[in-house]
Amino acid sequence: MAAATENDDNDSLANHLKPDSEPAPVNLSPPPPAEEKPLSKNAQKKQLKQQRYEAKKAEKKAQEKEHKRKEGERKHKEWEETLANATEEERLKLIESRRSLRKVRMEKRSEEKEKKMERLTKAKEIGQNIVIDVDFAHLMSESEISSLVQQIMYCYAVNGRSSSPCHLWLTGVQGEMSTQLDRLPGFEKWFIEKESRCYIEAMADRKENLVYLTADSETILEDLDPKDIYIIGGLVDRNRFKGITMNKAQEQGIKTAKLPIGEYMKMSSSQVLTVNQVLEILVKFLETRDWKTSFFTVIPQRKRTGVDPVVDCSKPEPLSEEHQEEDDLLERKKVCVEAPLESGS
């Protein structure tokens, strides 16, 4: 009986402590993904046009690769035939001559690399700071991130051969963006600032000097102030994200500005510039302090309307061997996925 009474008391206590209603189960599963809005007819046409362009570009790239392979085989065969038809003394002279030329070429390349590093080091100390904000990777597909990475590679090459380079920053480098950048040959040796944090955190002590370049700004950029840090939005296909960079800058409480393109030229219906084109315009301005020359040197004819003014950019100086090799590589990898200039930046 005592045991039964004890059990009854325990049941009574348990019933007294039991809540009136059971708590609702907590749903720990992630919310379902938001349904993507179907593309408009205009967007579908643009997408189809881009796909056709990419297919044509891939075909051309394959043809160029095959042509280069055959040209290499031809030259190698000619060299072997020349050696085979030469006397022993002539063979030794030919080989020694080739070695000497290669040595001179390597020394020249090393000298050019030293000068390049001197310019970039000086830019880091006293040059113009320019940021490419890649904090939008989560909004882009893997192929769009790849396109942006190629544009960044072109930015670095253009800046490296400039006589007045800027000091380049990449901020918000995380996830897939970081993975794809690390795949670039020699990226770990790039003379840049690579930050996983957003610029607003990495440069918190210079917030008053941050200027986001966006076509939605009402402020026209008349000149580049050495004290300011100019930010380029690293986002491919901004048509999906109208005004995203302007909204971001306003939320962060930083200044904005837009390039004075409209004062010097009228853009065609294709009012878009790539990230590397914006960077190249800024670097060209650092060299010339002339917006007109900068715009007409960088912006392709197909994006402009009307007759071009006389601008001395038709005969650029010949590239050095190192820079020519960079251009050859970049030309094969250069992308044409672009971001709007006058709308939705």
Secondary structure, 3 states (H helix, E strand, C coil): CHHHHHHHHHHHHHHHHCCCCCCCCCCCCCCCCCCCCCCCHHHHHHHHHHHHHHHHHHHHHHHHHHHHHHHHHHHHHHHHHHHHCCCHHHHHHHHHHHHHHHHHHHHHHHHHHHHHHHHHHHHHHHCCEEEEECCCHHHCCHHHHHHHHHHHHHHHHHHHCCCCCCEEEEECCCHHHHHHHHCCCCHHHCCCEEECCCHHHHCHHHHHHEEEECCCCCCECCCCCCCCEEEEECCCCHHHCCCHHHHHHHHHCCEEEECCHHHCCEECCCCEECHHHHHHHHHHHHHHCCHHHHHHHHCCHHHEECCCCCCCCCCCCCCCHHHHHHHHHHHHHCCCCCEECCCCC
